[in-house]
Amino acid sequence: MPHWLRHWLDRHQSPASFRLHLLGIPLTIAAVVLALMQLADSRWDLWWRPVVLLVVGYLLQGIGHRIEGNDMGEVILIKKLLGRPYVAVS
């Protein structure tokens, strides 16, 4: 098993958190794909669709990390850069 996957699984041990990530991660990826497709078609009027997908996807993942008691990966990166303490695995 790759190191990054082992680390990811260590950070998502709660079944509820894991399920929330199984929903949230594809939604955030779909948001990026949808945004690119809409930009390619010059559909600026539909800007809200990828935004909703992104917000819901991150919200689900955030709830999962709240359940786990650890910080989201992006939050860890920012805290590291600022020299602040963070919780990677609880």
Secondary structure, 3 states (H helix, E strand, C coil): CCHHHHHHHHHCCCHHHHHHHHHHHHHHHHHHHHHHHHHHCCCHHHCHHHHHHHHHHHHHHHHHHHHHCCCCHHHHHHHHHHCCCCCCCC
